């Protein structure tokens, strides 16, 4: 919206672009620039990150914007996508309770400095920058000097100019999900003649440098759960297998006893628990130091029982170990099904890590039916979550390359791939060689 409350600048603004304070003419130009060009409010709460120390994001970036800003070394980076080139004009909506400070704003190779004096929350014009390419623009803010403890609080960037004439994209609401970034998925197409599917096989390679904290590379998704690998911290990685309860709730404590997920068997060093917030159910994970650049194999089974339940089992093959190992077997009450909706996804589950790009490759997808026949899945539909669908974040991509599918998200790259696109990979040609009789525990044979 046009910020009409800033039309009268003489008494309202106590700060200005440093170079614009030398004459009445330059002050008028600052006023004209402010009124005519700064029309779009970009909240830092959903669009800015600390890049020099990600651990400070929660302390310094809130829904209200940038706060607790005391260090010259803190680099605050905001991303806005523009659909035209030309001048991008901007200002900061900022306040400072005591003293004054000097702040530098940078886009590309061009920087401008502004002064902030003691004031309530108000608009401080910065200037115009040339944007030569459409797509995401990186806007950096850094403190230069201050007379008191803080550089100030900044709630919004206010932008306008020719670069915004064809529209802009940024996170306007649901800041938690916007900061996490878009989740992306591959829905595999099962050959029509396959029939009832008892087993789903997949492989994942995470390219070196893409194993970022907060990443979940989900290999074997199905109608009732998911199975894959995570990076949980600098020192911990997990293999995760979960099954949703048929009772719909975000609180596992609300699930009736006769609809709780039942543990049948867990593998060595596997922890069993429950999960909530995104549906609820049974969860299992094994802490395992998997490596980027290595290929990991996943095998998921499902078989209905005689009493309106379905048993699921998840097996993991690490090249460092050289054999299939059980993660867990679960029983889902009030469900009678074989495997449906085989899919994979890639997500970031930490808000402070939504500023970094990650990529996963998914290869050699097969399903095995109840008659023991394998079918290769070489076609997949690329989809994305609500964050992508409402254009809060457009940094998502997928595709097929060199016989592999890939998924990519976050980090504000500009070359997105439209969701609902279909990809086809080259056939691997050779079905998985698995001795099912030698699996560590045949969950699917239990009744």
Order of alpha helices (4+ residues) and beta strands (2+ residues): alpha-beta-alpha-beta-alpha-beta-beta-beta-beta-beta-beta-beta-beta-alpha-beta-beta-beta-beta-beta-beta-beta-beta-beta-beta-beta-beta-beta-beta-beta-alpha-beta-beta-beta
